[in-house]
Amino acid sequence: MTLLKSHFEQVFDRIHKAESACQREGEVKLLAVSKTKPAEMVREACELGQREFGESYLQEALVKIDALSDIHDIVWHFIGPIQSNKTRDIASHFHWVHSVDRLKIAKRLNDQRPDELPPLNICLQVNISGEASKSGVTLDNLEALAKAVAELPNLSLRGLMAIPAPAPDKEQQRIPLRAMKQALETINQTLGLNMDTLSMGMTDDLEAAIEEGSTMVRIGTALFGARTYSNQQSR
């Protein structure tokens, strides 16, 4: 058994145990966060059956997307901060974007989505812990942003994403995650939307996230090992 296969099995075991604990078997999707990892490692993960991959650095991601273009059913998710000058390539090459927190960015993605492609799946990033260092719309402004994004024809508003502040134990982890679930349910009811995705939970808090309703956990370190960053990487 390869090291990568072992890591995937360990992560899937954690997901399945967490699902079983709250009677949510089969409801949670694994998004493998492959940023900073080479295309060869992503290809190996594909050989293990993984198809959903998250990237944060656009130029690096475009190289991998091209290198793996022979695997036609890969689903690419952009999960990093979005600069205005990057939206055209993101709109053209990705299937999902998890990090939309401004209407300006949403409109650019909408306007630049190629006509031949289906609507781009969007999650709104919420700064659920109120951290000044993190991107994300506040809960107070979330409903207005969701209403505006839902009206853009080339986008499909699928749900919410968050990166909560680290917490010392599971009970503390669950507090912001629970608030995310409540926000999604409230906005769906208030605006008559059908958002079905909660993108939350990473290596250190995936169990708490699943218990609080996550439908997609974003796992990098537990699968691919510690990330190595280069001064040459570009967002």
C-alpha angles and dihedrals in degrees: 000000000000121000091245092052090050091051092050091050091050092050094046088050090054091048094048093048091050091047092050092049091061098030095250099125114174096003100107125079123206116229107194108214103217100170113141090013122112125253090247090063091049089051090052089052089051089054087057090055101262114139108164116080132177124213132182105179111069102203092046090047094051090056090053094045089054094044091052098040090118089069097076100186099056112126112212120206123193107212105164135090113293124225118198093241090058099054098091094058092042091051091049102045109030134075096201136027117196101177107066110136103150133057090224090062092044091052092050091050090048095049094045098045106115114248093233093059126079119250114295113251110237135196119187113229112229122199089219096170095046094237115170090211095058133076122235144103117272120246088246092060098035099092094052092049092047091051093051096045092047089061095057108103100211094050129072111207103217105167151289135308131198142174103203121203114269114271131198098234143012096264091056091044091055097059099075091034090056089050089055092054091048091050092052093048092047095050093046090053097041097046099030093241129151102217107166105176133086107181102196139120129071136189095297100041108026094118093054091045093052091048089054096049108274113164096186126035119198108217125178116141096044089054107034103020129241115340123246116211127206130202086229095064114111130199 
